[in-house]
Amino acid sequence: MPVYTYRCENCGIQFERHQSFTDEPLKTCPECRRKALKKVITPTRIIFKGSGFYATDHKSPSGDTSGVKKADSKKEDSP
């Protein structure tokens, strides 16, 4: 379940809440009980697991295909 951050525009409290994608956004502040909550847009946390990512894991940005063998376009003569 995603974690959403909310901030009250009235009292300034900020908190996080686990909610389903289908849940309605919260509107009432748990501190001051006013309908002044707004979702805070925060950067997504990314966790890389494993041995890591390297430049060799992806296609070359220049489009260099020197390591790729090309099929021979010449036809061999039949006996």
Steps between C-alpha positions, in 0.01 A plus 500: 500500500632846417584757766349847455616814679240754613539853638233708674479854363341616827729369777802390291520139620651260247460121515515186285221248448495157333206494259380290212487651151120481516466678838364855500755767600480617860342842551458546878808579711548262797634789717275801440204311341469751216463403134835647398712196402694497174715222355869589489684399184824334607775336293464125460748290692696259283684205650752318282559142610757258370853541374429828325447652158776566253541678168537159333147404609342730241525580133774746411365857479696558178335203332837323459442138401865397458454204736201364309562248222319573176364228274687443175308652211698300238341187358712191467503328159304175492703186395 
